[in-house]
Amino acid sequence: MTDLGDGPVGHATRSRTRGVPRPRAGEADEPLPTGGRAASRAAARQAPRGGSRAAGRAATRRKQPPRGRRVLKITAISLSVLIMVTAGAGWWFYEHLNGNINSVPIDDGAGGKEKADAFGRTPINLLVMGSDARSSTTDCKLGGGCSTTGVQSGNGNADVEMVVHISADRSNATVMSIPRDTMTQVPACKDPKSGQSTAGYYGQINSALQYGQECQVKTVHALTGITIDHFVQMDFSGVVKMSDAVGGVSVCVDADVYDTYSHLKLAKGTHTLKGTAALEFVRSRHGFGDGSDLGRTVSQHIFLSAMIRKFKSAGTLTNPSAVYNLADAATKALTVDTGLGTVKKLIGLAADLDKVPTKRMTFTTMQTGADPVNANRVVPAAAAKSLFATIANDQSLTSSSGKKSAAATATATAVAVPAAKIAVTVENGTSISGRASTVATGLIDGGFSSGTTTGNASVSATTTTLTYGTGLKAEAQTVAKAIGLASSHLKQGTGTGLTLVIGTDWPSGTTLPGGSSSPAPADTKAATSNAKAATADQSKCAEVSTYKTVSLNGVAMTPTQAYRAATNKKDSAS
């Protein structure tokens, strides 16, 4: 596809000035005959018999260009007109789509962007959000809840949050859902649009969107340690538009289901969902799994996997009409950061994602445990740190064959001991306050054990060293690799653990200046443990909840029981 330019297409002009023809060799430079028609007839009478007609025909042949030249001229003019019309239509289309896009600036608070690999390539981390805002009459109709409040203002809550990671070499991708009921620390934020602000609080992660998209991005970064480069936000009507634009999405349910809250009603089997039915499916909390947001993330993965397979299927992206409908729907449906605020940039992102085979796109859900204060809320489980680390370190959760990676590393080299099992004692051998704490935090954020501790060295040190106990050389090498410490700075001691003494050669940061560090390899087996991991090439049925998660006429039922009882309710896909 040819990229369109950044400015309107210009119109070519042709000069009307013509040069005066010179006389041919041997011709007299005489004045032209005068006298009009009478003179012409007189000249004809004086000409030899038959000569006037021949001369006339010759003159006619000289005056009219050959037929081939006339055809070429007509063709050239036609092509010029076609090019101008096509370019004008292309520019209108480009500007029309750009005009659809709503974009806002963000900063994830990380103070930097993704690090390039050895070949200068950088990964992409994208936060995909689904807002529950009822900020239009259409969203009120689709989402309900506006009967007393009317059309609402504000951003709503981010009821869908997925961190989409595309690797630096574009060979693999990870999509990690964060359940909306996750409790975390929301940082101090201010929405530049509404002026609404907060000094920070402990609460549900999805509530951060009320203070702007940047606040939601900062909250996810603070929770996961993953740098967020971009975001894409979609509301209720956006899901409807996108599913219609692709001609519907094929999904399967393993039993009859009727979620009386989202209104999804489907018989057991496979269905093509369009419009409102697609929205009902991705919104259903009570229809699948255990009837909570954890079950909903899995059904959303099934829906997105099916949509991606359709994008990549033959004909979808080669049909001009389908491409136009998809582009028009997508740009109308999305709010993005300014880094994605043009059609050209969105096309670039889509092209990067299209390079990843479906068998190497892994969908996961952040591992959780019950919040000790509120059993109806969740907090990240210990295993979530490994999942966060694989994304932050640009590690794949699949092998090149598409199977789950048994023991992945950032360099495809086997590591005997996962970083999550390595605790380090970090000692400050400098006069710079807080250096041990900074480095220790960097190690934990990079996937090392939360048992990592800090302290002050007994004497000042000019050189950073790492001392390891008997049998701990492999652990020491993993730490050294993570911080860029040369092997010559490792030494075996008599202790039982790992002690990192920070010298004056390392005055700031979490990796040594000039060190050839690479991210600490995380344990990908731990990263996918209880994460409901599945690749996008897998076509599977959503598991309908077997619990009494819904209510019909005041009676608690399972979604399957509700389906059979609601005989007067039309199926979502018919």
C-alpha positions as CSV (number, residue, x, y, z in Angstrom):
1,M,0.0,0.0,0.0
2,T,1.4,3.4,-0.9
3,D,1.7,5.8,2.0
4,L,-0.2,9.0,1.5
5,G,1.7,12.3,1.9
6,D,1.2,14.7,4.8
7,G,-0.1,17.5,2.6
8,P,-2.9,17.9,0.0
9,V,-2.3,16.7,-3.4
10,G,-1.2,19.5,-5.7
11,H,-2.5,20.0,-9.3
12,A,-0.1,20.0,-12.2
13,T,-0.2,23.0,-14.5
14,R,0.9,23.3,-18.2
15,S,2.3,26.4,-19.8
16,R,0.2,27.9,-22.6
17,T,3.2,29.7,-24.2
18,R,4.3,28.3,-27.5
19,G,7.5,29.1,-29.4
20,V,7.3,30.6,-33.0
21,P,8.1,27.8,-35.6
22,R,11.1,28.4,-37.7
23,P,10.9,28.0,-41.6
24,R,12.1,24.7,-43.0
25,A,15.3,24.6,-45.0
26,G,14.7,25.8,-48.5
27,E,11.5,27.6,-47.8
28,A,11.1,31.3,-48.7
29,D,10.2,33.5,-45.9
30,E,7.3,35.1,-47.8
31,P,4.2,36.8,-46.6
32,L,1.1,34.7,-46.3
33,P,-1.5,35.0,-49.2
34,T,-4.5,37.2,-48.5
35,G,-7.9,37.5,-50.0
36,G,-10.1,35.0,-48.2
37,R,-12.2,32.5,-50.1
38,A,-12.1,34.3,-53.4
39,A,-8.4,34.2,-53.5
40,S,-8.4,30.5,-52.6
41,R,-10.8,29.7,-55.5
42,A,-8.7,31.7,-57.9
43,A,-5.6,29.8,-56.8
44,A,-7.3,26.6,-57.3
45,R,-8.3,27.5,-60.9
46,Q,-4.7,28.3,-61.7
47,A,-3.4,25.0,-60.4
48,P,-2.7,22.0,-62.7
49,R,-5.7,19.7,-63.2
50,G,-6.1,17.3,-60.3
51,G,-3.4,19.1,-58.4
52,S,-5.7,21.1,-56.1
53,R,-7.4,18.0,-54.7
54,A,-4.2,16.2,-54.2
55,A,-2.7,19.3,-52.6
56,G,-5.8,19.7,-50.4
57,R,-5.5,16.1,-49.2
58,A,-1.8,16.6,-48.5
59,A,-2.5,19.7,-46.6
60,T,-5.2,17.9,-44.6
61,R,-2.7,15.1,-43.8
62,R,-0.2,17.7,-42.7
63,K,-2.6,19.5,-40.4
64,Q,-4.1,16.4,-38.6
65,P,-1.8,14.3,-36.4
66,P,-1.6,10.6,-37.1
67,R,-4.3,8.5,-35.4
68,G,-1.8,6.8,-33.0
69,R,-0.7,10.2,-31.7
70,R,-4.3,11.3,-31.2
71,V,-5.0,8.1,-29.2
72,L,-1.9,8.6,-27.1
73,K,-2.9,12.2,-26.4
74,I,-6.4,11.2,-25.4
75,T,-5.1,8.4,-23.2
76,A,-2.6,10.8,-21.5
77,I,-5.3,13.3,-20.8
78,S,-7.6,10.6,-19.4
79,L,-4.8,9.3,-17.1
80,S,-4.1,12.8,-15.9
81,V,-7.7,13.3,-15.0
82,L,-7.9,9.8,-13.3
83,I,-4.7,10.4,-11.3
84,M,-6.0,13.8,-10.1
85,V,-9.4,12.4,-9.2
86,T,-7.9,9.4,-7.4
87,A,-5.4,11.4,-5.5
88,G,-8.1,13.9,-4.5
89,A,-10.3,11.1,-3.3
90,G,-7.3,9.5,-1.4
91,W,-6.5,12.7,0.3
92,W,-10.1,13.3,1.3
93,F,-10.3,9.7,2.7
94,Y,-7.0,10.2,4.6
95,E,-8.2,13.5,6.0
96,H,-11.6,12.1,6.8
97,L,-10.1,9.2,8.8
98,N,-7.7,11.6,10.6
99,G,-10.6,13.8,11.5
100,N,-12.3,10.8,13.2
101,I,-9.4,10.2,15.6
102,N,-9.6,11.6,19.1
103,S,-6.1,11.7,20.7
104,V,-4.6,12.9,24.0
105,P,-1.0,13.0,25.3
106,I,0.3,10.6,27.9
107,D,3.3,10.0,30.1
108,D,3.5,6.7,32.0
109,G,5.8,8.3,34.6
110,A,8.6,5.9,33.8
111,G,10.9,8.7,32.7
112,G,12.0,6.9,29.6
113,K,11.0,4.6,26.7
114,E,11.7,1.0,25.7
115,K,15.3,0.0,25.4
116,A,16.4,-1.1,21.9
117,D,17.9,-4.5,21.4
118,A,21.3,-5.2,19.8
119,F,19.9,-4.5,16.4
120,G,18.3,-1.2,17.3
121,R,14.8,-2.6,17.4
122,T,12.4,-1.6,20.2
123,P,9.3,-3.5,21.6
124,I,5.9,-1.9,21.9
125,N,3.7,-1.9,25.0
126,L,0.2,-0.8,24.4
127,L,-2.6,-0.4,27.1
128,V,-6.0,-1.3,25.6
129,M,-8.9,0.0,27.6
130,G,-12.7,-0.5,27.4
131,S,-14.5,2.3,29.1
132,D,-18.0,1.8,30.8
133,A,-18.8,5.5,30.3
134,R,-22.4,6.4,29.2
135,S,-21.3,9.7,27.6
136,S,-23.7,9.5,24.7
137,T,-27.3,8.5,24.1
138,T,-26.0,5.5,22.0
139,D,-23.8,4.3,24.9
140,C,-26.7,4.8,27.4
141,K,-28.9,2.6,25.2
142,L,-26.2,-0.1,24.8
143,G,-24.9,-0.1,28.4
144,G,-28.1,0.9,30.3
145,G,-28.0,2.6,33.7
146,C,-29.0,6.0,32.4
147,S,-32.6,5.9,33.3
148,T,-32.1,8.1,36.3
149,T,-28.9,9.9,35.5
150,G,-29.3,10.5,31.8
151,V,-26.2,10.9,29.6
152,Q,-23.2,11.0,31.9
153,S,-20.1,13.1,31.8
154,G,-16.5,12.0,32.4
155,N,-14.3,9.1,31.3
156,G,-16.0,6.3,33.3
157,N,-14.0,3.3,34.5
158,A,-11.6,1.1,32.6
159,D,-13.6,-2.1,32.9
160,V,-11.3,-3.8,30.3
161,E,-7.6,-3.4,30.6
162,M,-5.1,-5.4,28.6
163,V,-1.4,-4.8,28.3
164,V,-0.4,-5.7,24.7
165,H,3.3,-6.4,24.2
166,I,4.8,-6.7,20.7
167,S,8.4,-7.9,20.8
168,A,11.3,-5.9,19.4
169,D,11.8,-8.4,16.6
170,R,8.0,-8.7,15.9
171,S,8.2,-12.5,16.3
172,N,5.9,-12.8,19.2
173,A,3.3,-10.9,21.3
174,T,1.7,-11.2,24.8
175,V,-1.7,-9.8,25.8
176,M,-2.1,-9.7,29.6
177,S,-5.5,-8.8,31.0
178,I,-5.7,-7.1,34.4
179,P,-9.0,-7.8,36.2
180,R,-11.0,-4.7,36.9
181,D,-11.5,-5.7,40.6
182,T,-7.7,-5.5,41.2
183,M,-6.8,-3.3,44.2
184,T,-3.7,-1.2,43.8
185,Q,-2.2,2.2,44.6
186,V,-3.4,5.0,42.2
187,P,-0.8,7.8,42.0
188,A,-1.5,11.5,42.2
189,C,-3.2,12.5,38.9
190,K,-5.0,15.3,37.2
191,D,-7.2,15.1,34.1
192,P,-6.2,17.9,31.8
193,K,-9.6,17.9,30.2
194,S,-11.9,17.9,33.1
195,G,-9.5,19.3,35.8
196,Q,-10.5,16.5,38.1
197,S,-7.6,15.5,40.3
198,T,-6.5,13.2,43.1
199,A,-3.6,13.1,45.5
200,G,-3.5,9.4,45.2
201,Y,-5.4,6.6,46.9
202,Y,-5.7,2.8,47.4
203,G,-8.6,1.5,45.3
204,Q,-9.8,-0.5,42.3
205,I,-7.4,-0.2,39.3
206,N,-10.2,0.6,36.8
207,S,-11.2,3.8,38.7
208,A,-8.0,5.6,37.7
209,L,-9.5,6.4,34.3
210,Q,-11.8,8.9,36.0
211,Y,-8.8,11.1,36.3
212,G,-7.8,10.8,32.6
213,Q,-6.2,8.2,30.4
214,E,-2.7,9.2,31.5
215,C,-3.7,8.4,35.1
216,Q,-4.8,4.9,34.1
217,V,-1.5,4.4,32.2
218,K,0.5,5.6,35.2
219,T,-1.4,3.3,37.5
220,V,-0.8,0.2,35.3
221,H,2.9,1.1,35.1
222,A,3.2,1.5,38.8
223,L,1.6,-1.9,39.4
224,T,3.5,-3.9,36.8
225,G,6.8,-2.0,36.2
226,I,6.0,-2.2,32.5
227,T,6.7,0.8,30.4
228,I,3.5,1.9,28.5
229,D,4.2,3.5,25.2
230,H,0.7,3.9,23.9
231,F,-3.0,3.4,24.8
232,V,-6.1,2.7,22.8
233,Q,-9.5,3.3,24.4
234,M,-12.9,2.0,23.1
235,D,-16.5,2.6,24.4
236,F,-19.6,0.4,24.1
237,S,-20.5,1.7,20.6
238,G,-16.9,1.2,19.5
239,V,-17.2,-2.6,20.1
240,V,-20.4,-2.6,18.0
241,K,-18.9,-0.7,15.2
242,M,-15.8,-2.8,15.0
243,S,-17.6,-6.2,15.1
244,D,-19.9,-4.9,12.3
245,A,-17.0,-3.7,10.2
246,V,-15.4,-7.1,10.0
247,G,-18.7,-8.8,9.3
248,G,-19.1,-10.4,12.7
249,V,-16.9,-12.5,14.9
250,S,-17.3,-16.3,15.2
251,V,-17.3,-17.6,18.8
252,C,-18.3,-20.8,20.5
253,V,-20.0,-21.5,23.9
254,D,-19.8,-25.0,25.5
255,A,-23.4,-24.8,26.9
256,D,-26.6,-22.8,26.7
257,V,-26.0,-19.4,28.3
258,Y,-28.2,-16.5,29.4
259,D,-26.5,-13.7,31.3
260,T,-29.5,-11.7,32.6
261,Y,-27.1,-8.7,33.3
262,S,-25.4,-8.3,30.0
263,H,-28.4,-9.8,28.2
264,L,-26.3,-12.3,26.3
265,K,-28.4,-15.3,25.3
266,L,-26.8,-18.1,23.1
267,A,-27.5,-21.7,22.5
268,K,-24.6,-24.2,22.8
269,G,-22.4,-24.1,19.8
270,T,-20.8,-21.6,17.4
271,H,-22.3,-18.3,16.5
272,T,-21.3,-15.2,14.5
273,L,-21.7,-12.2,16.7
274,K,-22.3,-8.7,15.3
275,G,-23.3,-5.4,16.8
276,T,-25.0,-5.6,20.2
277,A,-24.5,-9.3,20.4
278,A,-20.8,-8.9,20.3
279,L,-20.9,-6.2,23.0
280,E,-23.1,-8.5,25.2
281,F,-20.5,-11.3,24.8
282,V,-17.4,-9.2,25.8
283,R,-19.3,-7.5,28.7
284,S,-20.6,-10.8,30.2
285,R,-19.3,-11.2,33.8
286,H,-21.9,-13.6,35.0
287,G,-22.1,-16.0,32.0
288,F,-18.6,-17.6,32.0
289,G,-16.0,-19.2,34.3
290,D,-16.8,-18.5,38.0
291,G,-19.1,-15.7,37.1
292,S,-16.6,-13.0,38.0
293,D,-14.3,-10.7,36.0
294,L,-11.7,-13.5,35.9
295,G,-14.0,-15.6,33.8
296,R,-14.8,-12.6,31.6
297,T,-11.2,-12.0,30.7
298,V,-11.0,-15.5,29.2
299,S,-14.1,-15.0,27.1
300,Q,-12.7,-11.7,25.9
301,H,-9.5,-13.4,24.8
302,I,-11.5,-16.0,22.9
303,F,-13.4,-13.1,21.1
304,L,-10.2,-11.2,20.3
305,S,-8.4,-14.3,19.1
306,A,-11.3,-14.9,16.7
307,M,-11.2,-11.3,15.5
308,I,-7.5,-11.5,14.9
309,R,-7.8,-14.7,12.9
310,K,-10.5,-13.0,10.8
311,F,-8.2,-10.0,10.2
312,K,-5.5,-12.3,9.0
313,S,-7.8,-14.5,6.9
314,A,-7.8,-14.3,3.1
315,G,-9.9,-11.5,1.8
316,T,-10.5,-9.4,4.9
317,L,-7.7,-6.9,4.3
318,T,-7.5,-7.2,0.5
319,N,-11.2,-6.1,0.0
320,P,-11.2,-2.3,-0.5
321,S,-14.8,-2.0,0.8
322,A,-13.9,-4.1,3.9
323,V,-10.8,-2.0,4.5
324,Y,-12.7,1.2,4.2
325,N,-15.5,0.1,6.6
326,L,-12.9,-1.2,9.1
327,A,-10.8,2.0,9.0
328,D,-13.8,4.2,9.2
329,A,-15.2,2.3,12.1
330,A,-11.9,2.0,14.0
331,T,-11.0,5.7,13.8
332,K,-14.5,6.7,14.9
333,A,-14.4,4.1,17.8
334,L,-11.0,4.9,19.3
335,T,-9.4,7.4,21.6
336,V,-5.6,7.0,21.4
337,D,-2.5,8.8,22.6
338,T,-1.0,11.5,20.4
339,G,1.8,9.0,19.4
340,L,-0.9,7.0,17.5
341,G,-2.9,10.1,16.5
342,T,-2.8,9.7,12.7
343,V,-4.0,7.1,10.3
344,K,-0.4,6.5,9.1
345,K,0.7,5.7,12.7
346,L,-2.3,3.4,13.3
347,I,-1.5,1.6,10.1
348,G,2.1,1.2,11.2
349,L,0.9,-0.4,14.5
350,A,-1.4,-2.7,12.7
351,A,1.4,-3.7,10.4
352,D,3.7,-4.5,13.3
353,L,1.0,-6.7,14.9
354,D,0.3,-8.4,11.6
355,K,3.9,-9.6,11.5
356,V,3.3,-11.8,14.5
357,P,2.0,-15.3,13.8
358,T,-1.2,-16.2,15.7
359,K,0.5,-19.2,17.2
360,R,3.0,-16.8,18.9
361,M,0.4,-14.4,20.3
362,T,-0.2,-15.4,23.9
363,F,-3.3,-14.3,25.8
364,T,-3.0,-14.4,29.6
365,T,-4.7,-13.0,32.7
366,M,-2.7,-11.6,35.6
367,Q,-2.6,-14.1,38.4
368,T,-4.5,-12.9,41.5
369,G,-5.3,-13.7,45.0
370,A,-8.1,-12.5,47.3
371,D,-7.7,-9.1,48.8
372,P,-7.2,-9.7,52.6
373,V,-9.4,-6.7,53.4
374,N,-12.3,-7.5,50.9
375,A,-13.0,-11.0,49.6
376,N,-14.8,-9.5,46.6
377,R,-11.7,-7.8,45.4
378,V,-8.3,-9.2,44.2
379,V,-4.6,-8.4,44.4
380,P,-1.7,-9.6,42.3
381,A,-0.4,-13.0,43.2
382,A,3.3,-13.7,43.7
383,A,3.4,-15.4,40.3
384,A,2.3,-12.2,38.6
385,K,5.8,-10.7,39.2
386,S,7.2,-13.3,36.8
387,L,4.5,-12.5,34.2
388,F,5.3,-8.8,34.5
389,A,9.0,-9.5,34.2
390,T,8.6,-11.5,31.0
391,I,6.8,-8.5,29.4
392,A,9.2,-5.9,30.7
393,N,12.2,-8.0,29.6
394,D,10.8,-8.6,26.1
395,Q,10.6,-12.4,26.7
396,S,8.3,-14.6,24.6
397,L,5.9,-17.0,26.3
398,T,6.0,-19.3,23.3
399,S,8.8,-21.1,21.4
400,S,9.3,-20.6,17.7
401,S,7.0,-23.6,17.2
402,G,4.2,-21.8,19.0
403,K,4.3,-24.1,22.1
404,K,4.6,-22.7,25.6
405,S,8.2,-21.8,26.4
406,A,9.5,-24.2,29.1
407,A,12.3,-22.0,30.4
408,A,12.7,-18.9,28.3
409,T,15.4,-16.3,28.5
410,A,16.0,-13.0,26.8
411,T,18.8,-14.5,24.9
412,A,17.4,-18.0,24.3
413,T,20.1,-19.4,26.6
414,A,19.1,-21.8,29.3
415,V,19.2,-20.5,32.9
416,A,19.6,-22.9,35.7
417,V,17.9,-20.7,38.4
418,P,15.0,-18.3,37.7
419,A,15.5,-14.7,38.8
420,A,12.3,-15.0,41.0
421,K,14.1,-17.5,43.2
422,I,17.2,-15.3,43.7
423,A,17.4,-12.9,46.7
424,V,20.3,-10.5,47.0
425,T,21.8,-8.5,49.9
426,V,22.6,-5.1,48.4
427,E,25.0,-3.0,50.4
428,N,25.9,0.7,49.8
429,G,29.6,1.2,49.7
430,T,29.3,4.8,48.5
431,S,28.5,8.1,50.3
432,I,25.4,8.5,48.2
433,S,22.3,8.1,50.3
434,G,19.7,5.5,49.1
435,R,21.9,3.8,46.5
436,A,21.3,0.3,47.9
437,S,17.6,0.9,48.0
438,T,17.5,2.1,44.4
439,V,19.4,-1.0,43.1
440,A,17.4,-3.4,45.2
441,T,14.1,-2.0,43.9
442,G,15.4,-2.3,40.4
443,L,16.3,-6.0,40.9
444,I,12.8,-6.7,42.4
445,D,11.1,-4.9,39.6
446,G,13.2,-6.9,37.2
447,G,11.8,-10.2,38.5
448,F,14.2,-11.0,41.4
449,S,12.9,-12.2,44.7
450,S,11.1,-9.8,47.0
451,G,13.4,-11.2,49.7
452,T,16.1,-8.9,48.4
453,T,17.4,-6.7,51.3
454,T,19.5,-3.6,51.7
455,G,22.2,-2.3,54.1
456,N,25.4,-0.3,54.4
457,A,28.8,-1.8,53.5
458,S,31.3,-2.1,56.4
459,V,33.9,-0.1,54.4
460,S,33.6,2.2,51.4
461,A,34.2,0.6,48.0
462,T,35.5,2.1,44.7
463,T,34.6,-1.0,42.7
464,T,31.2,-2.8,42.6
465,T,31.6,-6.5,43.5
466,L,29.3,-9.5,43.8
467,T,30.2,-12.2,46.3
468,Y,28.5,-15.5,46.2
469,G,28.4,-18.5,48.6
470,T,29.3,-22.1,47.8
471,G,27.2,-23.5,44.9
472,L,25.7,-20.1,44.0
473,K,27.7,-19.2,41.0
474,A,24.8,-19.7,38.6
475,E,22.7,-17.3,40.7
476,A,25.5,-14.8,40.8
477,Q,25.9,-14.9,37.0
478,T,22.2,-14.2,36.6
479,V,22.4,-11.1,38.8
480,A,25.6,-9.9,37.0
481,K,23.9,-10.3,33.7
482,A,20.9,-8.2,34.9
483,I,23.0,-5.3,36.1
484,G,25.8,-5.4,33.5
485,L,28.5,-6.5,36.0
486,A,31.6,-8.0,34.4
487,S,32.5,-11.6,35.4
488,S,35.8,-10.3,36.8
489,H,33.9,-8.6,39.6
490,L,32.4,-11.8,40.8
491,K,34.1,-13.7,43.6
492,Q,33.3,-16.7,45.7
493,G,33.0,-16.2,49.5
494,T,32.3,-18.3,52.5
495,G,28.8,-17.0,53.1
496,T,25.5,-18.7,52.2
497,G,24.0,-16.0,49.9
498,L,24.7,-13.3,47.4
499,T,26.1,-9.9,48.5
500,L,26.3,-7.0,46.1
501,V,28.5,-4.1,47.3
502,I,27.9,-1.0,45.3
503,G,31.1,1.0,44.6
504,T,31.7,4.6,43.6
505,D,32.0,3.3,40.0
506,W,28.2,3.0,40.0
507,P,26.8,6.3,41.2
508,S,23.3,6.2,39.8
509,G,20.7,4.0,38.0
510,T,20.0,0.3,38.2
511,T,22.5,-0.9,35.6
512,L,26.3,-0.2,35.6
513,P,27.4,2.6,33.3
514,G,28.8,1.0,30.1
515,G,27.8,-2.4,31.2
516,S,26.5,-4.8,28.6
517,S,23.5,-5.7,30.7
518,S,20.4,-7.5,29.4
519,P,17.2,-8.0,31.4
520,A,17.2,-10.7,34.0
521,P,15.5,-13.7,32.5
522,A,12.2,-14.5,34.2
523,D,10.8,-17.9,34.8
524,T,8.2,-18.2,32.0
525,K,6.9,-21.4,33.5
526,A,6.0,-19.4,36.6
527,A,4.8,-16.6,34.4
528,T,2.1,-18.7,32.8
529,S,1.2,-20.7,35.9
530,N,-2.6,-20.1,36.6
531,A,-2.5,-17.3,34.0
532,K,-5.0,-19.1,31.7
533,A,-2.5,-18.8,28.9
534,A,-3.7,-19.6,25.3
535,T,-2.4,-18.6,21.9
536,A,-4.5,-16.8,19.3
537,D,-4.5,-19.7,16.8
538,Q,-6.5,-21.8,19.2
539,S,-10.2,-22.0,18.5
540,K,-11.9,-22.9,21.8
541,C,-15.3,-22.6,23.4
542,A,-16.0,-20.2,26.2
543,E,-16.8,-22.2,29.3
544,V,-20.3,-21.3,30.6
545,S,-20.5,-20.8,34.4
546,T,-21.9,-23.7,36.4
547,Y,-22.6,-21.5,39.4
548,K,-25.9,-19.6,40.1
549,T,-24.5,-16.3,39.0
550,V,-27.7,-14.9,37.4
551,S,-31.2,-14.2,38.5
552,L,-34.5,-14.5,36.6
553,N,-37.8,-13.3,38.1
554,G,-36.1,-13.1,41.4
555,V,-34.8,-16.7,41.4
556,A,-31.1,-17.4,41.4
557,M,-30.0,-19.7,38.5
558,T,-27.1,-20.9,36.5
559,P,-26.8,-19.2,33.1
560,T,-27.9,-22.5,31.4
561,Q,-31.0,-22.8,33.7
562,A,-31.8,-19.2,32.8
563,Y,-31.5,-19.9,29.1
564,R,-34.0,-22.7,29.3
565,A,-36.4,-20.7,31.5
566,A,-36.4,-17.6,29.3
567,T,-38.4,-19.0,26.4
568,N,-39.8,-15.6,25.6
569,K,-36.3,-14.0,25.3
570,K,-34.9,-13.9,21.8
571,D,-31.3,-15.3,21.3
572,S,-28.6,-12.7,20.8
573,A,-27.5,-14.4,17.5
574,S,-30.4,-15.7,15.4
